[in-house]
Amino acid sequence: MFKYAVIFLIISLVAGAVGFTNVSTIARRISFILFGLFLLVFLVLIGFAYLAGRAIEASALVTPLVA
């Protein structure tokens, strides 16, 4: 997803330099949306990793019932 955001950003910059302002605007919007989605997914995965780490630490403190 991040790769496509960068690709659309490059398309936007090239189109803006050439003078295709409509193409540049659309590519820039797509780039922003994809980067926002990437950032949201990244933050959710960081949260899950934090919760999983806490669960692993908590499970190590519990003594097993079956010996």
Secondary structure, DSSP 8 states (H G I E B T S, - for coil): -HHHHHHHHHHHHHHHHHT-HHHHHHHHHHHHHHHHHHHHHHHHHHHHHHHHHHHHHHHHHS--S--
